[in-house]
Amino acid sequence: MLSFKKWIQKENLAGPGGGPNFEPDSQLALARSNSAHGVGAFPTYDIAPPVSGKRFMNAKDDFGIDYNSILLDIKRRGREISKKRVSEPFRIDLYRGFDANLENLETINGKYVLSPKKSEQGMLWFTHVFIRGYNPIEYVKNRGEWLLTYPLIAKKHYDLITFENGSINKESPKEILNNLETTENSPYMCVGEGCIELPNGWYFTYKNEKFIGTTNKIFVSKEMITKNN
């Protein structure tokens, strides 16, 4: 039976006459050539020894994470001895650019009334600090003459986990994480050490940017609106 090493030395990449001096070229030779020139998927092929698990865990990765230290911390803290759910108010500032003659807007008790009926998909759309890829305020400044900054009071849920050594960690609740639906509008989003729950009629949208949208009418005080520069 032909061994893998012998096969890779004989394997012809370019066909007859495809290598230097019109001779067949092997994958092994190509890998070594790539290594010498700093190219290819495996630039250390046949040169650098494999990295053992122990060596890997004792080293920091490209992001400066010390895995050995993490393992030691986990070992020292011991097993989980208690878990406490915490739910608390959480404010998210929302941003929306729009065009309107403010004098003609409907008002109730001195507040402007914005309705989602004429908006895209029957929702008022907003950017926010957790949006992906761009500045949430700069994005909406190009969407109209006026900038609305709307303070939405949501809830933040997290679990406080106590370990044997007395240390306490914050974690996002697993039952929320496990039931997140990323392809549909959802009132939940988990970020960092907790999960945010929006009020009734408010959603993190299914779109990639995860805008926040509402099917509710909202009531806006005059100081929430500023003119875009």
Secondary structure, DSSP 8 states (H G I E B T S, - for coil): ---HHHHHHH--SS-TT-SGGG----HHHHHHHHHHHT-SS-TTTTTS----HHHHHTSB-TT--BHHHHHHHHHHH-SEEEEEEEEEEEEEEEEEEE---GGGS-EETTEEEE-STTSGGG-EEEB-TT-SSS-HHHHHHTT-SEEEEEEEEEEEEEEEEEETTS-EEEE--HHHHTT--TTS-BSEEEETTEEEE--TTEEE-SSTT--EEESS-EEE-GGGEEE--
